[in-house]
Amino acid sequence: MPAPFAAALASLRERRLRGEVHLAEIPGPTRVAPYSVALEGEVAEPGGQEVATGRFVVLHDPDGQETWQGTFRVVTLVRASLEPELAADPLLADVAWTWVTESLAAAGVDALAIGGTVTRVLSQSFGALDATPDAVDLEIRASWTPTDTDLGVHLAVWGDLMATAGGLPPLPDGVASLAARSGGRGHPRPGSRPHTVGP
């Protein structure tokens, strides 16, 4: 294992997220880069209701990739359900993307080649399901290239992004984040592992 990737894994292991974020390690992609690690997460309210889910992937190619502009790439996914009236808001996608850029800026993250998409899906039910309320699902995909191996802060950015999409208020200044928990209310996919990050 290359030393930079080992350092990146160590920084992920050491990072603590807010208590509502639950993580589990899942298999990383094997075709995009020689080295990878992946986590899936969910954000649960104090009552236990899931309000957002997502995925955090770190790719590492010691030779670098031109489109990355570096040797690492962080790839994130966040999904959340929103109030139906928000579906008609023409600025919803723009606002959701500012959550990405503002989270990176607030964390002081220096990143290159930032890009992504925001998708919203309005689901309406008919016939026997006519009584089912309309639902709006928001999906944010974002990726960027870190400029060093301290990827723990990038993990925290993704955790904050999930919490924001899930409608949780930001942590007040001076309040410490609790350790991320892999058990408890969270229900990782079958076959997934707790948040250990790496071998």
GUNU-274272 format. One line per field, with one value per atom (N, C-alpha, C, O): atom name; x, y, z; chain. Coordinates in steps of 0.05 Angstrom, whole numbers, plus 5000, padded with zeros to 4 digits. Layout:
BEGIN
atome: (CA,...)
X: (X,...)
Y: (Y,...)
Z: (Z,...)
chaine: (A,...)
***
This chain:
BEGIN
atome: (N,CA,C,O,N,CA,C,O,N,CA,C,O,N,CA,C,O,N,CA,C,O,N,CA,C,O,N,CA,C,O,N,CA,C,O,N,CA,C,O,N,CA,C,O,N,CA,C,O,N,CA,C,O,N,CA,C,O,N,CA,C,O,N,CA,C,O,N,CA,C,O,N,CA,C,O,N,CA,C,O,N,CA,C,O,N,CA,C,O,N,CA,C,O,N,CA,C,O,N,CA,C,O,N,CA,C,O,N,CA,C,O,N,CA,C,O,N,CA,C,O,N,CA,C,O,N,CA,C,O,N,CA,C,O,N,CA,C,O,N,CA,C,O,N,CA,C,O,N,CA,C,O,N,CA,C,O,N,CA,C,O,N,CA,C,O,N,CA,C,O,N,CA,C,O,N,CA,C,O,N,CA,C,O,N,CA,C,O,N,CA,C,O,N,CA,C,O,N,CA,C,O,N,CA,C,O,N,CA,C,O,N,CA,C,O,N,CA,C,O,N,CA,C,O,N,CA,C,O,N,CA,C,O,N,CA,C,O,N,CA,C,O,N,CA,C,O,N,CA,C,O,N,CA,C,O,N,CA,C,O,N,CA,C,O,N,CA,C,O,N,CA,C,O,N,CA,C,O,N,CA,C,O,N,CA,C,O,N,CA,C,O,N,CA,C,O,N,CA,C,O,N,CA,C,O,N,CA,C,O,N,CA,C,O,N,CA,C,O,N,CA,C,O,N,CA,C,O,N,CA,C,O,N,CA,C,O,N,CA,C,O,N,CA,C,O,N,CA,C,O,N,CA,C,O,N,CA,C,O,N,CA,C,O,N,CA,C,O,N,CA,C,O,N,CA,C,O,N,CA,C,O,N,CA,C,O,N,CA,C,O,N,CA,C,O,N,CA,C,O,N,CA,C,O,N,CA,C,O,N,CA,C,O,N,CA,C,O,N,CA,C,O,N,CA,C,O,N,CA,C,O,N,CA,C,O,N,CA,C,O,N,CA,C,O,N,CA,C,O,N,CA,C,O,N,CA,C,O,N,CA,C,O,N,CA,C,O,N,CA,C,O,N,CA,C,O,N,CA,C,O,N,CA,C,O,N,CA,C,O,N,CA,C,O,N,CA,C,O,N,CA,C,O,N,CA,C,O,N,CA,C,O,N,CA,C,O,N,CA,C,O,N,CA,C,O,N,CA,C,O,N,CA,C,O,N,CA,C,O,N,CA,C,O,N,CA,C,O,N,CA,C,O,N,CA,C,O,N,CA,C,O,N,CA,C,O,N,CA,C,O,N,CA,C,O,N,CA,C,O,N,CA,C,O,N,CA,C,O,N,CA,C,O,N,CA,C,O,N,CA,C,O,N,CA,C,O,N,CA,C,O,N,CA,C,O,N,CA,C,O,N,CA,C,O,N,CA,C,O,N,CA,C,O,N,CA,C,O,N,CA,C,O,N,CA,C,O,N,CA,C,O,N,CA,C,O,N,CA,C,O,N,CA,C,O,N,CA,C,O,N,CA,C,O,N,CA,C,O,N,CA,C,O,N,CA,C,O,N,CA,C,O,N,CA,C,O,N,CA,C,O,N,CA,C,O,N,CA,C,O,N,CA,C,O,N,CA,C,O,N,CA,C,O,N,CA,C,O,N,CA,C,O,N,CA,C,O,N,CA,C,O,N,CA,C,O,N,CA,C,O,N,CA,C,O,N,CA,C,O,N,CA,C,O,N,CA,C,O,N,CA,C,O,N,CA,C,O,N,CA,C,O,N,CA,C,O,N,CA,C,O,N,CA,C,O,N,CA,C,O,N,CA,C,O,N,CA,C,O,N,CA,C,O,N,CA,C,O,N,CA,C,O,N,CA,C,O,N,CA,C,O,N,CA,C,O,N,CA,C,O,N,CA,C,O,N,CA,C,O,N,CA,C,O,N,CA,C,O,N,CA,C,O,N,CA,C,O,N,CA,C,O,N,CA,C,O,N,CA,C,O,N,CA,C,O,N,CA,C,O,N,CA,C,O)
X: (5017,5000,5018,5036,5013,5029,5026,5005,5048,5048,5026,5013,5022,5001,4973,4957,4968,4941,4939,4917,4960,4959,4954,4940,4967,4963,4934,4922,4923,4895,4876,4857,4881,4864,4866,4845,4890,4893,4877,4865,4877,4863,4833,4818,4823,4794,4787,4766,4804,4799,4797,4781,4814,4816,4793,4789,4780,4760,4734,4725,4723,4698,4677,4681,4653,4631,4610,4610,4591,4569,4553,4552,4541,4529,4507,4501,4493,4471,4480,4463,4505,4516,4526,4543,4516,4523,4537,4527,4560,4576,4581,4581,4585,4593,4611,4605,4632,4650,4638,4627,4640,4630,4653,4672,4650,4672,4675,4656,4700,4706,4707,4711,4704,4706,4734,4754,4736,4762,4772,4795,4754,4762,4771,4785,4764,4770,4798,4811,4808,4834,4846,4831,4873,4885,4878,4878,4873,4867,4841,4837,4825,4800,4790,4796,4774,4759,4732,4730,4711,4684,4669,4672,4653,4636,4608,4604,4588,4561,4551,4560,4534,4525,4495,4482,4485,4458,4457,4473,4439,4434,4407,4387,4407,4382,4376,4394,4351,4342,4344,4346,4343,4344,4323,4328,4300,4280,4285,4271,4306,4314,4306,4313,4290,4281,4304,4317,4308,4328,4320,4297,4337,4330,4348,4342,4371,4389,4407,4413,4416,4435,4456,4453,4478,4498,4521,4521,4541,4564,4588,4587,4611,4636,4657,4663,4670,4690,4716,4715,4738,4764,4778,4781,4787,4802,4831,4836,4850,4878,4892,4892,4905,4921,4949,4951,4969,4996,5006,5023,4997,5006,4990,4997,4969,4951,4934,4939,4912,4895,4890,4885,4891,4890,4865,4867,4843,4818,4816,4802,4830,4830,4848,4842,4869,4889,4904,4912,4907,4921,4921,4913,4929,4930,4907,4903,4891,4868,4843,4844,4820,4795,4774,4772,4759,4737,4711,4706,4695,4669,4647,4648,4628,4607,4579,4574,4561,4533,4517,4523,4496,4477,4449,4443,4432,4403,4386,4392,4365,4347,4319,4316,4299,4271,4264,4270,4251,4244,4214,4199,4205,4177,4168,4182,4144,4135,4135,4140,4128,4126,4153,4154,4175,4201,4207,4225,4192,4198,4194,4207,4176,4170,4189,4188,4206,4225,4246,4262,4247,4267,4296,4315,4300,4327,4336,4358,4320,4327,4354,4371,4359,4385,4408,4429,4404,4425,4432,4455,4411,4414,4429,4447,4420,4433,4462,4479,4469,4498,4514,4537,4501,4516,4521,4541,4505,4511,4538,4554,4544,4570,4593,4612,4591,4613,4616,4639,4594,4597,4608,4622,4601,4612,4642,4657,4651,4680,4694,4715,4682,4694,4695,4715,4673,4672,4692,4702,4699,4719,4748,4767,4750,4777,4790,4815,4774,4785,4795,4781,4820,4831,4827,4840,4810,4804,4805,4801,4811,4813,4791,4780,4785,4767,4741,4732,4728,4703,4680,4678,4665,4642,4621,4625,4597,4576,4550,4547,4529,4502,4482,4488,4460,4438,4413,4406,4400,4377,4353,4357,4330,4307,4285,4282,4272,4251,4226,4225,4204,4178,4162,4158,4154,4139,4110,4104,4092,4063,4050,4057,4032,4020,3991,3978,3983,3956,3943,3955,3917,3902,3900,3893,3907,3905,3923,3920,3944,3963,3957,3974,3933,3926,3929,3935,3925,3926,3955,3960,3974,4002,4011,4007,4022,4030,4052,4068,4052,4074,4100,4101,4121,4148,4168,4167,4187,4209,4235,4241,4250,4276,4298,4297,4317,4339,4364,4370,4380,4405,4427,4425,4448,4471,4495,4503,4507,4532,4554,4551,4575,4597,4624,4627,4643,4670,4691,4685,4714,4735,4762,4762,4783,4810,4823,4828,4829,4843,4872,4883,4883,4911,4931,4955,4921,4939,4925,4903,4938,4927,4910,4900,4904,4887,4858,4845,4848,4821,4800,4776,4808,4788,4769,4745,4781,4765,4745,4723,4753,4735,4711,4689,4717,4696,4676,4652,4687,4670,4652,4629,4663,4647,4624,4601,4629,4607,4586,4562,4596,4577,4559,4535,4572,4556,4536,4514,4545,4527,4503,4481,4507,4484,4465,4441,4477,4461,4445,4421,4457,4443,4420,4398,4426,4405,4382,4359,4389,4368,4353,4335,4361,4346,4355,4341,4378,4388,4401,4415,4399,4412,4442,4451,4458,4487,4494,4479,4516,4525,4534,4548,4526,4534,4565,4578,4576,4605,4612,4598,4634,4643,4632,4641,4613,4602,4618,4620,4628,4645,4627,4606,4636,4622,4627,4648,4607,4609,4621,4621,4631,4642,4620,4598,4627,4608,4603,4622,4578,4572,4563,4549,4573,4566,4542,4531,4535,4512,4489,4484,4474,4453,4430,4421,4420,4397,4403,4385,4428,4435,4432,4435,4425,4421,4437,4426,4464,4480,4469,4456,4476,4468,4480,4501,4466,4477,4504,4508,4523,4550,4568,4592,4558,4575,4589,4580,4611,4627,4625,4619,4629,4630,4651,4669,4651,4669,4697,4705,4712,4740,4759,4782,4751,4767,4793,4814,4792,4816,4822,4807,4843,4849,4859,4865)
Y: (4976,5000,5025,5027,5044,5068,5084,5085,5097,5113,5134,5138,5149,5170,5159,5171,5135,5123,5114,5117,5102,5094,5119,5117,5141,5166,5175,5185,5173,5181,5164,5174,5138,5120,5126,5126,5132,5139,5164,5165,5184,5208,5204,5216,5185,5178,5164,5169,5145,5130,5149,5144,5169,5187,5208,5220,5212,5234,5226,5203,5244,5239,5257,5281,5246,5261,5266,5254,5283,5289,5263,5245,5261,5236,5225,5201,5243,5233,5218,5206,5219,5206,5178,5175,5158,5130,5120,5123,5107,5099,5069,5056,5058,5030,5029,5042,5013,5010,4990,4969,4996,4978,4974,4989,4954,4950,4975,4986,4983,5005,4996,4973,5015,5008,4998,5008,4980,4968,4975,4970,4986,4991,5020,5025,5038,5067,5074,5091,5062,5068,5044,5026,5042,5019,5016,4994,5038,5038,5054,5075,5043,5057,5048,5026,5065,5058,5072,5094,5059,5070,5066,5046,5086,5086,5093,5110,5081,5090,5101,5092,5120,5133,5138,5139,5142,5152,5172,5170,5190,5210,5205,5204,5201,5196,5218,5228,5226,5246,5233,5208,5249,5237,5215,5197,5217,5197,5171,5151,5172,5148,5148,5129,5168,5168,5176,5196,5161,5167,5191,5191,5211,5235,5238,5254,5224,5226,5202,5190,5195,5174,5183,5203,5168,5176,5156,5135,5164,5147,5165,5187,5157,5172,5153,5132,5160,5143,5158,5181,5146,5157,5139,5115,5152,5138,5148,5171,5129,5137,5123,5099,5139,5129,5142,5166,5127,5139,5153,5172,5145,5158,5183,5198,5187,5210,5205,5188,5221,5220,5249,5267,5254,5281,5296,5319,5282,5296,5303,5322,5288,5293,5317,5332,5321,5342,5334,5352,5308,5299,5269,5255,5258,5229,5218,5194,5236,5227,5239,5260,5226,5237,5229,5205,5248,5243,5244,5263,5223,5222,5218,5199,5235,5234,5233,5242,5221,5220,5226,5215,5242,5248,5246,5257,5232,5230,5238,5230,5253,5261,5266,5273,5262,5268,5296,5303,5312,5339,5343,5325,5365,5372,5376,5388,5366,5367,5395,5399,5415,5443,5453,5472,5441,5449,5441,5452,5422,5412,5433,5434,5452,5472,5496,5514,5496,5518,5517,5498,5536,5535,5538,5531,5547,5551,5527,5528,5506,5484,5472,5467,5467,5455,5473,5465,5499,5519,5520,5521,5520,5521,5496,5497,5472,5447,5447,5436,5458,5458,5477,5472,5499,5517,5503,5510,5483,5468,5454,5453,5445,5432,5452,5448,5473,5493,5507,5512,5513,5526,5507,5516,5481,5462,5460,5459,5459,5458,5483,5482,5506,5532,5535,5544,5527,5529,5512,5519,5489,5471,5479,5467,5499,5508,5488,5486,5472,5452,5464,5479,5457,5465,5442,5421,5446,5425,5434,5458,5416,5422,5407,5387,5417,5403,5395,5372,5414,5408,5407,5424,5386,5383,5365,5351,5366,5349,5355,5371,5341,5344,5345,5333,5358,5358,5349,5360,5328,5317,5317,5309,5325,5323,5307,5310,5290,5272,5276,5272,5283,5285,5259,5253,5245,5220,5226,5234,5220,5223,5195,5180,5189,5162,5164,5184,5142,5141,5114,5095,5113,5088,5080,5096,5054,5044,5058,5057,5072,5086,5116,5132,5124,5152,5167,5191,5153,5166,5171,5185,5159,5163,5192,5202,5206,5234,5236,5218,5258,5263,5265,5272,5257,5258,5270,5266,5284,5296,5284,5287,5272,5261,5278,5284,5286,5302,5285,5271,5287,5272,5291,5305,5292,5309,5291,5276,5293,5279,5300,5319,5297,5317,5302,5283,5312,5301,5324,5345,5319,5339,5325,5302,5339,5329,5342,5366,5327,5338,5346,5334,5365,5373,5361,5366,5345,5331,5306,5299,5292,5266,5268,5248,5292,5295,5294,5315,5270,5267,5266,5265,5266,5266,5290,5288,5313,5337,5335,5346,5321,5317,5298,5303,5278,5261,5278,5274,5296,5314,5332,5337,5341,5358,5342,5352,5317,5300,5294,5295,5289,5285,5309,5307,5333,5358,5362,5372,5354,5357,5339,5347,5314,5297,5308,5308,5319,5330,5354,5358,5371,5395,5386,5396,5367,5357,5344,5345,5332,5319,5338,5330,5364,5384,5388,5401,5377,5381,5408,5417,5421,5447,5442,5421,5462,5460,5459,5470,5446,5446,5474,5487,5483,5510,5511,5491,5535,5538,5530,5536,5516,5507,5481,5470,5469,5443,5422,5422,5403,5382,5361,5354,5350,5328,5303,5298,5286,5260,5240,5244,5218,5197,5185,5180,5179,5166,5138,5124,5129,5102,5084,5093,5060,5042,5024,5012,5023,5006,5023,5044,5014,5030,5031,5011,5056,5059,5055,5048,5057,5054,5025,5006,5021,4995,4993,4996,4987,4984,4962,4944,4963,4941,4915,4914,4893,4867,4864,4871,4853,4849,4872,4870,4896,4919,4916,4901,4931,4930,4956,4977,4956,4981,4999,4991,5024,5045,5039,5050,5022,5017,5029,5035,5033,5045,5031,5036,5013,5000,4974,4966,4960,4934,4935,4915)
Z: (5000,5000,5000,5017,4982,4981,5007,5019,5015,5040,5039,5060,5017,5017,5023,5037,5011,5015,5044,5056,5056,5084,5102,5121,5095,5111,5109,5128,5085,5080,5097,5109,5097,5112,5142,5156,5152,5180,5187,5209,5170,5176,5176,5191,5159,5160,5185,5197,5194,5219,5243,5261,5243,5266,5268,5289,5246,5245,5259,5256,5275,5289,5277,5273,5272,5260,5281,5303,5275,5294,5299,5282,5322,5332,5315,5316,5299,5283,5258,5244,5252,5228,5234,5252,5221,5225,5200,5178,5203,5180,5180,5201,5156,5153,5129,5108,5130,5107,5088,5096,5062,5041,5021,5021,5003,4983,4966,4956,4961,4944,4915,4909,4896,4868,4861,4872,4842,4835,4807,4800,4791,4763,4758,4738,4775,4770,4778,4765,4799,4810,4824,4832,4826,4839,4868,4879,4882,4910,4916,4904,4933,4940,4967,4977,4979,5004,5002,4991,5012,5010,5036,5050,5042,5066,5057,5039,5069,5066,5092,5113,5091,5116,5116,5095,5140,5143,5165,5184,5163,5185,5197,5183,5223,5237,5257,5271,5259,5279,5306,5308,5328,5355,5359,5375,5346,5349,5334,5337,5318,5303,5274,5259,5265,5237,5218,5223,5197,5177,5160,5150,5158,5142,5118,5100,5117,5094,5093,5114,5069,5066,5046,5032,5044,5025,5023,5036,5006,5002,4999,4986,5010,5009,4999,5011,4977,4964,4960,4951,4967,4962,4942,4946,4920,4899,4900,4904,4896,4895,4872,4870,4855,4833,4836,4831,4845,4849,4824,4826,4800,4775,4769,4750,4783,4778,4754,4737,4752,4729,4720,4737,4694,4684,4693,4700,4691,4698,4728,4736,4745,4773,4780,4799,4765,4771,4797,4812,4802,4826,4827,4808,4850,4854,4870,4872,4883,4898,4886,4873,4891,4883,4904,4911,4914,4933,4917,4902,4919,4905,4926,4941,4925,4946,4933,4911,4949,4942,4967,4988,4964,4986,4975,4954,4990,4983,5007,5029,5002,5023,5011,4988,5028,5020,5030,5053,5013,5020,5020,5011,5031,5030,5001,4986,4994,4965,4954,4930,4971,4960,4950,4934,4959,4950,4921,4909,4911,4884,4863,4842,4868,4848,4850,4833,4870,4873,4851,4851,4833,4812,4821,4807,4846,4857,4874,4885,4875,4893,4886,4904,4861,4853,4859,4869,4854,4860,4890,4898,4906,4935,4944,4961,4934,4942,4935,4950,4912,4904,4922,4928,4931,4950,4976,4990,4983,5008,5004,5023,4980,4975,4978,4993,4962,4962,4988,4996,5002,5028,5050,5067,5048,5067,5064,5083,5039,5033,5043,5055,5037,5046,5076,5087,5089,5118,5132,5153,5119,5131,5124,5133,5107,5098,5080,5079,5065,5048,5022,5009,5015,4989,4970,4973,4950,4931,4903,4897,4885,4856,4841,4850,4817,4798,4811,4809,4825,4839,4818,4801,4819,4800,4811,4831,4799,4809,4796,4778,4805,4795,4819,4840,4814,4833,4819,4798,4829,4816,4836,4859,4826,4843,4828,4804,4843,4831,4847,4871,4833,4846,4840,4817,4861,4858,4865,4887,4846,4851,4848,4829,4865,4865,4854,4857,4841,4828,4834,4844,4828,4831,4860,4877,4865,4892,4911,4936,4900,4917,4919,4927,4910,4908,4934,4934,4957,4983,4992,5012,4978,4985,4979,4957,4999,4994,4973,4970,4959,4940,4955,4979,4942,4954,4935,4911,4947,4931,4941,4965,4924,4931,4918,4894,4934,4925,4925,4945,4904,4902,4894,4874,4910,4905,4901,4918,4877,4871,4868,4852,4883,4881,4883,4898,4869,4871,4869,4857,4881,4881,4887,4895,4881,4885,4909,4909,4931,4954,4946,4927,4960,4955,4974,4972,4994,5012,5022,5012,5040,5049,5074,5084,5084,5107,5098,5095,5094,5083,5104,5098,5130,5151,5149,5154,5142,5140,5116,5117,5095,5073,5081,5072,5097,5108,5125,5123,5141,5157,5139,5146,5117,5098,5088,5087,5080,5070,5092,5087,5117,5139,5144,5148,5143,5146,5123,5127,5099,5076,5079,5072,5088,5093,5114,5111,5136,5157,5147,5154,5130,5119,5101,5103,5083,5065,5081,5073,5104,5120,5138,5153,5137,5152,5181,5196,5188,5215,5218,5199,5241,5244,5247,5256,5239,5243,5273,5289,5279,5307,5315,5300,5339,5348,5351,5357,5348,5352,5380,5399,5383,5409,5418,5439,5403,5410,5396,5371,5411,5399,5386,5396,5363,5350,5366,5377,5366,5379,5360,5336,5370,5353,5336,5345,5311,5293,5304,5312,5303,5312,5289,5271,5289,5267,5274,5256,5299,5307,5315,5304,5336,5347,5327,5317,5322,5305,5276,5260,5268,5240,5231,5247,5206,5195,5169,5148,5171,5147,5130,5139,5104,5086,5094,5106,5088,5095,5081,5058,5096,5085,5089,5084,5097,5101,5128,5146,5131,5156,5171,5159,5197,5212,5201,5186,5210,5201,5212,5233,5197,5205,5186,5194,5161,5140,5134,5147,5116,5107,5121,5139,5112,5123,5152,5164)
chaine: (A,A,A,A,A,A,A,A,A,A,A,A,A,A,A,A,A,A,A,A,A,A,A,A,A,A,A,A,A,A,A,A,A,A,A,A,A,A,A,A,A,A,A,A,A,A,A,A,A,A,A,A,A,A,A,A,A,A,A,A,A,A,A,A,A,A,A,A,A,A,A,A,A,A,A,A,A,A,A,A,A,A,A,A,A,A,A,A,A,A,A,A,A,A,A,A,A,A,A,A,A,A,A,A,A,A,A,A,A,A,A,A,A,A,A,A,A,A,A,A,A,A,A,A,A,A,A,A,A,A,A,A,A,A,A,A,A,A,A,A,A,A,A,A,A,A,A,A,A,A,A,A,A,A,A,A,A,A,A,A,A,A,A,A,A,A,A,A,A,A,A,A,A,A,A,A,A,A,A,A,A,A,A,A,A,A,A,A,A,A,A,A,A,A,A,A,A,A,A,A,A,A,A,A,A,A,A,A,A,A,A,A,A,A,A,A,A,A,A,A,A,A,A,A,A,A,A,A,A,A,A,A,A,A,A,A,A,A,A,A,A,A,A,A,A,A,A,A,A,A,A,A,A,A,A,A,A,A,A,A,A,A,A,A,A,A,A,A,A,A,A,A,A,A,A,A,A,A,A,A,A,A,A,A,A,A,A,A,A,A,A,A,A,A,A,A,A,A,A,A,A,A,A,A,A,A,A,A,A,A,A,A,A,A,A,A,A,A,A,A,A,A,A,A,A,A,A,A,A,A,A,A,A,A,A,A,A,A,A,A,A,A,A,A,A,A,A,A,A,A,A,A,A,A,A,A,A,A,A,A,A,A,A,A,A,A,A,A,A,A,A,A,A,A,A,A,A,A,A,A,A,A,A,A,A,A,A,A,A,A,A,A,A,A,A,A,A,A,A,A,A,A,A,A,A,A,A,A,A,A,A,A,A,A,A,A,A,A,A,A,A,A,A,A,A,A,A,A,A,A,A,A,A,A,A,A,A,A,A,A,A,A,A,A,A,A,A,A,A,A,A,A,A,A,A,A,A,A,A,A,A,A,A,A,A,A,A,A,A,A,A,A,A,A,A,A,A,A,A,A,A,A,A,A,A,A,A,A,A,A,A,A,A,A,A,A,A,A,A,A,A,A,A,A,A,A,A,A,A,A,A,A,A,A,A,A,A,A,A,A,A,A,A,A,A,A,A,A,A,A,A,A,A,A,A,A,A,A,A,A,A,A,A,A,A,A,A,A,A,A,A,A,A,A,A,A,A,A,A,A,A,A,A,A,A,A,A,A,A,A,A,A,A,A,A,A,A,A,A,A,A,A,A,A,A,A,A,A,A,A,A,A,A,A,A,A,A,A,A,A,A,A,A,A,A,A,A,A,A,A,A,A,A,A,A,A,A,A,A,A,A,A,A,A,A,A,A,A,A,A,A,A,A,A,A,A,A,A,A,A,A,A,A,A,A,A,A,A,A,A,A,A,A,A,A,A,A,A,A,A,A,A,A,A,A,A,A,A,A,A,A,A,A,A,A,A,A,A,A,A,A,A,A,A,A,A,A,A,A,A,A,A,A,A,A,A,A,A,A,A,A,A,A,A,A,A,A,A,A,A,A,A,A,A,A,A,A,A,A,A,A,A,A,A,A,A,A,A,A,A,A,A,A,A,A,A,A,A,A,A,A,A,A,A,A,A,A,A,A,A,A,A,A,A,A,A,A,A,A,A,A,A,A,A,A,A,A,A,A,A,A,A,A,A,A,A,A,A,A,A,A,A,A,A,A,A,A,A,A,A,A,A,A,A,A,A)
***
